[in-house]
Each structure stands twice: as structure tokens, then as C-alpha cells.
Amino acid sequence: MFNEYFVSIFSSDSDVAFEHGDRLHNVEFENITLSEEEVLAVIMNLDHNKAHGPDNIPARLLKETAAQIAPSLCSLFNKSLRIGVVPDDWKLANVVPVYKHGEKAEVENYRPISLLSLISKTLERCVFNNIKHHAYDQINPCQNGFVPKKSCITQLIEVLDHIGRDLDREAPAFHTFYRKAVKDSLITEYNDNLKQSFEKKIKPLADSLRLPLQNQTYSK
């Protein structure tokens, strides 16, 4: 049941059309060469409670043997980066359902989590540490997801401030929320606070344009 639902909502990268804005420019990276110290530091920062992947190698084992395995892993990682090939075993993942909200009997209220091998996650973190500063320079300032010190909360605050300023100067403002992307409690508070201004200033415009208008309050 979960497998069928998760497959139905999956979309591959090839289905997405990317538009490059003015901020984007070509960035050339030199070959990344990891050091044993880098690999060792990442291993030592692994969370003991972090779930392992299909290889069944727990974080505790990696941390307790970090000094011994770091040189070998460093050699493997550098070879992988040099030839551009990631071992197939490092690409495997255990997909588990994690409950979000609502009725627990409905699969739509769960999201899939992929549990990858911690060794592949170590390689990923090592590469990320080497490219993150270049990557962040390419991200639009409006991006709030998956950016340090930003989240859905900061995104909602920016949207609320923007709509509030438009309403204060009696400018038409429309807002649309994707229910699965934000917490229901924030949606409820946000809609309730704007309901009066929304109906007074936006509804007449929508009526004149013969546009359907829906101001829905989501509840848990």
C-alpha cells in the first residue's frame, strides 16, 4: 500500500524544467580531493541514533573504528570522485513511511524517508563541505527551504509581511497555500488573521473579474 502511494507521487528530475535566472552563472570546480582528516571529522560527527541503511552498518561501529577505517574510506572516496562512479551498494536505500498528521489509516498522511548507507552519507557530507560556499552563492535569496537558518516559518513570515504591506496600501493581493507544504496550525492562524481584510478588499476585485475566490481555513 505504502509502496504504491509513494511511487505515484514520485517525479524524476527529468520531468522538471529548470529556468536559470540572472544570478546563476557557470561555476567551475577543481577536482575535489579529500583528506583523511576531513573523512575522520565527518565520521566522528555521525549521530549514534541515526538509522543505518541496507548495509546494516550502524553509526556507533563507524565512530568506534573511525581512526582505523578513515584512511581506507578516504582512498575509496577519492577514487569515486576521480572516476565519477559511485558504488551501486551506496545508492541503495530502505524507504520507510513516517507519519505526518491526520488519520493514521490513510497513506496520504505519511511521507517516505530514504535510509541510505551511512558510508555514502559520509561521502555526501565530505563533498558538501567542499562545495557549499559555491552552492549557496547560486541560490536565490527568496529560497527558504533547505537553506541554513531558513525554513517554512521564515517563508511564511516573508509572505505575511508582503501581503500585509499590500493590504495596508489597499493594493490587490492574492495568496495560495499548498496544504501539504506547511503546518495546519500556521495556515489556520494566518487565514483567520487576514480573513476580514481579505474579504473586504480582495473579494470585490475577484467578483469583478469573475474569478472563483476561496478562503479556506484548514484544521487538524
Secondary structure, 3 states (H helix, E strand, C coil): CHHHHHHHCCCCHHHCCCCCCCCCCCCCCCCCCCCHHHHHHHHHCCCCCCCCCCCCCCHHHHHHCHHHHHHHHHHHHHHHHHHCCCCHHHHCEEEEEEECCCCCCCHHHEEEEEEECHHHHHHHHHHHHHHHHHHHHHCCCCCCCCCCCCCHHHHHHHHHHHHHHHHHCCCCCCCCCCHHHCCHHHHHHHHHHHHHHHHHHCHHHHHHCCCCCCCCCCCC
